[in-house]
Amino acid sequence: MIDNENIFCEFVFFLKVRNVSSVEKLKCLTVFKAYINEFMNQPNNEIHISFSEKKTEKPFDIIIIGSGLGGLECGYILSKKGLNVCILEQNPQIGGCLQTFKRGKTTFDTGFHYVGGLEEGQSLHRLFSYFGLLDLPWHKLDEACFDEVILNGKPYRFANGHDRFVETLAAEFPAQRENLKKYASFLKQIGDDLYRSFEKKNEEDFYSTSVFSKSAFDFLNETITDPVLRNVLSGTSLKMELNPHKLPLYIFAQINNSFIQSAWRLDGGGSLIADALAKKIKAMGGTILTKAKVTRLIEENGKIASVEINNDEQISAKHFISNIHPARTLDLITESKQIRKIYRKRIGGLPNTYGMFTANIALKEDVVPYLNRNQYIYQTDDVWSYYRYEPGRKASCALVSYQAPEAGKSYTRNLDILTPMYWEEVEKWQDTYIGKRGEDYKELKRQKAEECIELASRHIPELKNGIQKIYTSTPLTYRDYTATANGSAYGIQKDYSQLMYTILTPRTPIPNLLLTGQNLNLHGILGVSMTSIFTCAEVVGMETLVEELSEP
Ligand SMILES: Cc1cc2nc3c(=O)[nH]c(=O)nc-3n(C[C@H](O)[C@H](O)[C@H](O)COP(=O)(O)OP(=O)(O)OC[C@H]3O[C@@H](n4cnc5c(N)ncnc54)[C@H](O)[C@@H]3O)c2cc1C
């Protein structure tokens, strides 16, 4: 309680101080709320503020705009390097796509659902070990079947471990055994080379020599001769936009490989990752302000001098990192000598991937059995056809993700169904805001949820009877909660044939403004974590980071 008493004293102290700035007021209110929440024994995930009078007197070395995974990881790396970091988040809750929401006792994920490669020697292990995230309550999915692809009613199992993965699918496609071996060994090689990318001289060098410049679709066609197996192997890839004309092989291979290594849910939801990082940043002296929307980046003498928060207060720093969409970042720089029109046009014109519709479904007790795997359900002969918007098309593909039950129970209390949703479907309401979009929008969501449930209940017979409540979100929800362009799920669409154009480096034309997050190269937890290293290397140097990442 000592800490909270101190906090309360600080609040009282600030109330007495006249002419406090709005940033200080914001801090006061947030801290006071923490005190009240603590006092009332409420779960509190809004308090991410390292509050001290001294801290605000000391200028910040780095201001990070946005507290998505990328922003928090950069905050962690740079705090660890002794820099004075301030992270500004527009929402009450940190985490961006890692945000969760709670209804009753149930926690729902809004974006993130599972990660791959957490065991020693696997893709994400070194990064998550460095970020101190391996101790979270990770829940391993079934090794014999972590993902199930159901194509027109027929299930196919994905097993962990490259050899087991091959053997499980070869049992269904015996004639493709050798091709499956080639496929799996190629993916493994890409995964094994992951950390070498940090040793390249520069990102341009890395992208131009790697499989970024090859097509995922062509690779599948060249390696696998059975069209059904091609669909099966692509079937777990709602985690990316399967565009046959654009998707780089690197993205397809790196993501799929990490899940073949091992697959994990997080008991308690994605916000645990954000909260763990925030706690460490604060412990190292960093500051995290929520409800602090950056409304302007102010350029002076060719550099960013300060940010404006909530159209009011300005805070300055030496360096700035934007964790938000690059096009939205440029919108914040209204006057600039460094940003040319052509650059703005190029970044603003880059297409984005499709968005997602999510139905978070609360279930009645003891009705729907828990499955320790994900289900990818398709009612189609071509899983590579969803990148195109087709007016009137019903939801015919979906990812079903179950929440692990309490210990000793074998039924789940909630599951999420996700299906691609296109900007065109919600564009009509683009000038509206959350909760105020009107009845026709509610009807669209109800209809979409019904289609998803119809599709899923063919394979989960208990689902319809088990539903207690449904919460839905669309690309508009993501746009309003994360400021992603057009509510895109995975950000800027990468194109293997136009790599230097669609893959961005952290650098911008303004020397002290860097970018980070999923829009730059590889999206997802693995990709964003890699990019955080690339971004921070621009400030502290790659060599020192590689050394720390190599530590056991
Ligand atoms: C539906 C869905 C499901 C997914 N499932 C998975 C999965 O299972 N596994 C996986 O690995 N990946 C998954 N992903 C992808 C992964 O979640 C993202 O790639 C990653 O979390 C993106 O992190 P980020 O740091 O780039 O940005 P974001 O999470 O988008 O964060 C950006 C932050 O910036 C803030 N912000 C925006 N504008 C401002 C402003 N002006 N001022 C202050 N703050 C601002 C936003 O509020 C937000 O908090 C999923 C994504 C979606 C959408």
The ligand as an SDF file (V2000), in Angstrom:
LIG
                    3D

 53 58  0  0  0  0  0  0  0  0999 V2000
   -7.7860   -9.6380  -36.3400 C   0  0  0  0  0  0  0  0  0  0  0  0
   -6.3180   -9.8270  -36.2190 C   0  0  0  0  0  0  0  0  0  0  0  0
   -5.8310  -11.0440  -35.7830 C   0  0  0  0  0  0  0  0  0  0  0  0
   -4.4480  -11.2390  -35.6490 C   0  0  0  0  0  0  0  0  0  0  0  0
   -3.9910  -12.4410  -35.1770 N   0  0  0  0  0  0  0  0  0  0  0  0
   -2.6570  -12.6330  -35.0050 C   0  0  0  0  0  0  0  0  0  0  0  0
   -2.1710  -13.8470  -34.4340 C   0  0  0  0  0  0  0  0  0  0  0  0
   -2.9450  -14.7190  -34.0410 O   0  0  0  0  0  0  0  0  0  0  0  0
   -0.8220  -13.9940  -34.3360 N   0  0  0  0  0  0  0  0  0  0  0  0
    0.0630  -13.0380  -34.7440 C   0  0  0  0  0  0  0  0  0  0  0  0
    1.2920  -13.2350  -34.6430 O   0  0  0  0  0  0  0  0  0  0  0  0
   -0.3860  -11.8590  -35.2580 N   0  0  0  0  0  0  0  0  0  0  0  0
   -1.7190  -11.6340  -35.3860 C   0  0  0  0  0  0  0  0  0  0  0  0
   -2.1840  -10.4550  -35.8860 N   0  0  0  0  0  0  0  0  0  0  0  0
   -1.2170   -9.4390  -36.2920 C   0  0  0  0  0  0  0  0  0  0  0  0
   -0.5830   -8.7420  -35.1020 C   0  0  0  0  0  0  0  0  0  0  0  0
   -1.5220   -8.6100  -34.0590 O   0  0  0  0  0  0  0  0  0  0  0  0
   -0.1050   -7.3570  -35.5550 C   0  0  0  0  0  0  0  0  0  0  0  0
    0.7840   -7.5330  -36.6490 O   0  0  0  0  0  0  0  0  0  0  0  0
    0.6580   -6.5870  -34.4790 C   0  0  0  0  0  0  0  0  0  0  0  0
    0.0620   -6.6870  -33.2140 O   0  0  0  0  0  0  0  0  0  0  0  0
    0.7050   -5.1110  -34.9320 C   0  0  0  0  0  0  0  0  0  0  0  0
    1.4590   -4.3670  -34.0210 O   0  0  0  0  0  0  0  0  0  0  0  0
    1.9480   -2.8820  -34.3640 P   0  0  0  0  0  0  0  0  0  0  0  0
    2.8570   -2.4820  -33.2700 O   0  0  0  0  0  0  0  0  0  0  0  0
    2.4810   -2.8250  -35.7400 O   0  0  0  0  0  0  0  0  0  0  0  0
    0.6690   -1.9320  -34.4190 O   0  0  0  0  0  0  0  0  0  0  0  0
   -0.7530   -1.7830  -33.7440 P   0  0  0  0  0  0  0  0  0  0  0  0
   -1.0960   -2.9580  -32.9130 O   0  0  0  0  0  0  0  0  0  0  0  0
   -1.6760   -1.4100  -34.8450 O   0  0  0  0  0  0  0  0  0  0  0  0
   -0.5710   -0.5260  -32.7750 O   0  0  0  0  0  0  0  0  0  0  0  0
   -0.5860    0.8150  -33.1620 C   0  0  0  0  0  0  0  0  0  0  0  0
   -0.9050    1.6330  -31.9250 C   0  0  0  0  0  0  0  0  0  0  0  0
   -0.7960    3.0260  -32.2380 O   0  0  0  0  0  0  0  0  0  0  0  0
   -1.8610    3.7160  -31.6010 C   0  0  0  0  0  0  0  0  0  0  0  0
   -2.0790    4.9900  -32.2950 N   0  0  0  0  0  0  0  0  0  0  0  0
   -2.5470    5.1820  -33.5460 C   0  0  0  0  0  0  0  0  0  0  0  0
   -2.5970    6.4910  -33.8480 N   0  0  0  0  0  0  0  0  0  0  0  0
   -2.1550    7.1530  -32.7520 C   0  0  0  0  0  0  0  0  0  0  0  0
   -1.9560    8.5280  -32.4520 C   0  0  0  0  0  0  0  0  0  0  0  0
   -2.2180    9.4920  -33.3340 N   0  0  0  0  0  0  0  0  0  0  0  0
   -1.4860    8.8640  -31.2230 N   0  0  0  0  0  0  0  0  0  0  0  0
   -1.1820    7.8980  -30.2920 C   0  0  0  0  0  0  0  0  0  0  0  0
   -1.3610    6.5800  -30.5480 N   0  0  0  0  0  0  0  0  0  0  0  0
   -1.8250    6.2080  -31.7550 C   0  0  0  0  0  0  0  0  0  0  0  0
   -3.0190    2.7640  -31.7320 C   0  0  0  0  0  0  0  0  0  0  0  0
   -4.0650    3.0850  -30.8550 O   0  0  0  0  0  0  0  0  0  0  0  0
   -2.3290    1.4310  -31.4200 C   0  0  0  0  0  0  0  0  0  0  0  0
   -2.3140    1.1760  -30.0400 O   0  0  0  0  0  0  0  0  0  0  0  0
   -3.5550  -10.2070  -35.9880 C   0  0  0  0  0  0  0  0  0  0  0  0
   -4.0440   -8.9740  -36.4090 C   0  0  0  0  0  0  0  0  0  0  0  0
   -5.4100   -8.7680  -36.5090 C   0  0  0  0  0  0  0  0  0  0  0  0
   -5.9190   -7.4380  -36.9240 C   0  0  0  0  0  0  0  0  0  0  0  0
  1  2  1  0
  2  3  1  0
  2 52  2  0
  3  4  2  0
  4  5  1  0
  4 50  1  0
  5  6  2  0
  6  7  1  0
  6 13  1  0
  7  8  2  0
  7  9  1  0
  9 10  1  0
 10 11  2  0
 10 12  1  0
 12 13  2  0
 13 14  1  0
 14 15  1  0
 14 50  1  0
 15 16  1  0
 16 17  1  0
 16 18  1  0
 18 19  1  0
 18 20  1  0
 20 21  1  0
 20 22  1  0
 22 23  1  0
 23 24  1  0
 24 25  2  0
 24 26  1  0
 24 27  1  0
 27 28  1  0
 28 29  2  0
 28 30  1  0
 28 31  1  0
 31 32  1  0
 32 33  1  0
 33 34  1  0
 33 48  1  0
 34 35  1  0
 35 36  1  0
 35 46  1  0
 36 37  1  0
 36 45  1  0
 37 38  2  0
 38 39  1  0
 39 40  1  0
 39 45  2  0
 40 41  1  0
 40 42  2  0
 42 43  1  0
 43 44  2  0
 44 45  1  0
 46 47  1  0
 46 48  1  0
 48 49  1  0
 50 51  2  0
 51 52  1  0
 52 53  1  0
M  END
$$$$
